[in-house]
């Protein structure tokens, strides 16, 4: 391959992966065409893309980006899976497909420059919360003390209301009320 063609490929990678902060590297060698097409079509519906890479050219394109962390795993026939809302969503989908397709090998994953090595790394990343899940957790944590304060403030009043209600019922039934001492 000539040098100008290589430079064009590197530029195309830079353009294609501009703004991408994470994804998953996989080997799809040995995967039959039908399974490959099914996987790609399913992932495309979820806004996830699969791009086959020329490793040395991808390393050049990834230099200085959050994807640079993937460089150690760019060996052999690599495909980069990226897109969706986050790399966590991508990792979750790839983990699902890895169970369905026997010839898919999980190489590595990256999230904001953090490197996750091998299948174990991809599995770890897939267990991370997505941005929406993390935000919901933070909101819950922030609101919990306020809920506790409100509950404590309401508690004595509700106990008093229960006592008043019991007294009212006893008086309506004609029962006498004994002094509690």
C-alpha positions in Angstrom: 0.0 0.0 0.0 1.4 3.4 -1.0 2.2 6.1 1.5 -0.5 8.5 0.3 -3.2 5.7 0.6 -2.0 5.0 4.1 -2.3 8.7 5.0 -5.8 8.8 3.6 -6.8 5.9 5.7 -5.3 7.5 8.8 -7.2 10.7 8.1 -10.4 8.7 7.5 -9.9 7.0 10.9 -9.3 10.4 12.6 -12.5 11.8 11.0 -14.6 8.7 11.8 -13.5 8.5 15.4 -13.4 12.2 16.1 -15.2 12.7 19.5 -15.3 8.9 20.3 -14.0 8.4 23.8 -14.4 4.7 24.1 -15.3 1.4 22.6 -14.5 -2.3 22.3 -11.9 -4.1 20.2 -12.9 -7.5 19.0 -11.6 -10.3 16.7 -14.2 -11.6 14.4 -12.0 -14.0 12.5 -13.9 -17.3 12.0 -17.3 -15.7 12.4 -19.6 -16.8 9.5 -21.0 -14.1 7.3 -24.6 -14.6 8.4 -23.8 -14.1 12.1 -21.6 -11.1 11.2 -24.4 -9.5 9.3 -26.9 -10.2 12.0 -24.7 -8.7 14.6 -23.9 -5.6 12.5 -27.5 -5.0 11.7 -28.6 -5.4 15.3 -25.9 -3.1 16.5 -26.7 -0.5 13.8 -30.3 -0.4 15.1 -28.8 0.6 18.5 -26.5 3.3 16.9 -23.4 1.1 17.4 -20.9 0.9 14.5 -18.3 -1.8 13.7 -15.2 -0.8 11.8 -12.4 -3.1 10.7 -9.0 -1.6 11.4 -5.6 -1.7 9.9 -3.7 -1.8 13.2 -0.6 0.3 12.5 -2.7 2.9 10.8 -5.2 2.9 13.6 -2.4 3.4 16.1 -1.3 6.5 14.3 -4.9 7.8 14.1 -5.5 7.1 17.8 -2.4 9.0 19.0 -3.3 11.8 21.3 -6.9 10.7 21.7 -8.7 8.8 24.4 -8.6 5.8 22.1 -4.8 5.7 22.4 -5.2 3.4 25.4 -6.2 0.6 22.9 -2.9 0.6 21.1 -1.5 -2.5 23.1 -4.4 -4.6 21.9 -4.2 -3.6 18.2 -2.8 -6.9 17.0 -4.3 -9.4 14.5 -7.5 -8.8 12.7 -9.2 -6.1 14.8 -12.6 -4.6 14.6 -13.5 -1.5 16.6 -17.1 -1.3 18.0 -18.2 2.2 19.1 -21.2 4.5 19.3 -24.4 4.5 21.2 -24.6 6.7 24.3 -21.4 5.4 25.9 -18.8 2.7 25.7 -20.6 1.0 28.6 -23.7 0.4 26.3 -21.3 -0.9 23.6 -19.6 -3.3 26.0 -23.0 -4.6 27.2 -24.2 -5.3 23.6 -20.9 -6.9 22.7 -21.1 -9.1 25.8 -24.5 -10.2 24.7 -23.3 -11.0 21.2 -20.2 -12.8 22.5 -22.5 -15.3 24.2 -24.4 -15.9 20.9 -21.4 -16.1 18.5 -18.7 -18.6 19.3 -15.9 -17.2 17.2 -15.9 -13.7 18.6 -12.9 -12.9 20.7 -13.0 -9.8 23.0 -9.6 -8.1 22.9 -10.0 -4.9 25.0 -12.1 -1.9 25.8 -11.5 1.8 26.5 -13.5 4.4 28.3 -12.2 8.0 28.4 -8.6 6.8 28.1 -8.9 4.0 30.6 -7.8 0.6 29.3 -9.6 -2.6 30.0 -7.7 -5.6 28.9 -9.1 -8.8 27.4 -12.5 -10.4 27.8 -12.4 -9.7 31.6 -11.8 -6.1 31.0 -14.8 -5.8 28.6 -16.9 -7.7 31.2 -15.8 -5.2 33.9 -16.7 -2.2 31.6 -20.1 -3.7 30.8 -20.9 -3.8 34.6 -20.2 0.0 34.9 -23.2 2.2 35.2 -24.2 4.3 32.2 -24.2 8.0 32.5 -28.0 8.0 33.1 -27.7 5.3 35.7 -24.9 7.1 37.5 -26.8 10.4 37.5 -29.9 8.6 39.0 -27.7 7.1 41.7 -26.2 10.5 42.6 -29.7 12.1 42.8 -30.9 9.3 45.0 -27.9 9.7 47.3 -28.4 13.4 47.5 -32.2 13.1 48.2 -32.0 10.4 50.8 -30.9 12.6 53.8 -33.7 15.0 53.0 -36.2 12.2 52.9 -35.0 11.0 56.3 -35.3 14.5 57.8 -38.8 14.9 56.5 -39.7 11.4 57.8 -38.3 12.2 61.2 -40.2 15.5 61.3 -43.4 13.8 60.3 -43.0 10.9 62.7 -43.9 12.6 66.0 -46.9 14.2 64.4 -48.1 11.0 63.0 -47.7 9.2 66.4 -49.7 12.1 68.1 -52.3 11.8 65.4 -52.6 8.1 66.1 -53.1 8.7 69.8 -55.8 11.4 69.1 -57.5 9.0 66.7 -57.6 6.2 69.4 -59.0 8.6 72.0 -61.7 9.8 69.6 -62.7 6.2 68.8 -62.9 5.3 72.5 -65.0 8.3 73.3 -67.3 7.6 70.3 -67.8 4.0 71.6 -68.5 5.3 75.1 -65.4 3.9 76.6 -63.6 5.7 79.4 -60.1 6.9 79.0 -57.7 6.1 81.7 -54.9 8.5 82.7 -51.5 7.4 81.6 -49.0 8.1 84.3 
